[in-house]
């Protein structure tokens, strides 16, 4: 039985959050795909554009620290 697509989507979003937080919007989709363990084609199959991926990654789940809070907490770190 194949794995549900939502698992792969969540893995992509988690990787995108980490990469965008570290490298900003200029991070390559290749870097995000590698961090998620998927191909770039798979990444674009799920999100069509880098902008769509970025916006989806910004959404916060209940109980998660917001991306704004994580960004402020990491400010000044190299």
N, C-alpha and C positions, 0 to 999 in steps of 0.2 A: 504494500500500500504506500502511495506517495505521501510525503509530508505535506501538511497544509501550507498554502502560500503565505498565510499570515505570519508564520514563524520566520520565513525568509525576509518578509517585509520589515518585521520588527528588528531583525538582525541588521538590515541595511540602515534603518533609522538610528539604531544605537551607534553604529559605526559612524554614520554621518554626523551625529551630535558630537562625538569625540573628535573627529577630524576637523569639523567646522570650529569647534571651541578652541582647538590648538592652532589652526592655520587660517581661520577666517573664511569668508566666502570665496576667496581666491584658491582654496584647496581644489586640487583636481578631482574629477570624478573617478579617475583611475586609482587614486590614493584611497578614496572612500570605498570603492569596490574591493580593493585588496584588503582593506581593514575588515570588511564584512565577509570576506571569503567567497565573493561572487564575481562574475564577469561584469564588465561595464554594460554589456548588452542586457544582462539581467536587471541591472540597476535602472537602465532606461526603460525597460519593459514595465517596471513597476511605477516609475515616476515621470516618464516622458522627457522632462527637462531638469537641468540642475536647479533651476529656480523652484520648481515644484518639490524637489527633494529637500531643498533648504527650508521652504515653508512648512513642509510636513515635519521636518526635524525640530522645528521651533515649537510645535504643539507640545503641551505638557499633560501628562497623565495625572489623575488624582493621586496625591501622596508623593509625587516627584518634586524635587526642587526645580524651580523654573530656570530656564536657560539664562534669564537675566541675572538671577541670584548666583548661578554658577559662574557667569562671566565676571560679575563684580568680585566674587571670591577669588578668582584667578588673576585679577588685575595686578600688574606689577611683577608677576612671576615670569620667569624666562624659561 
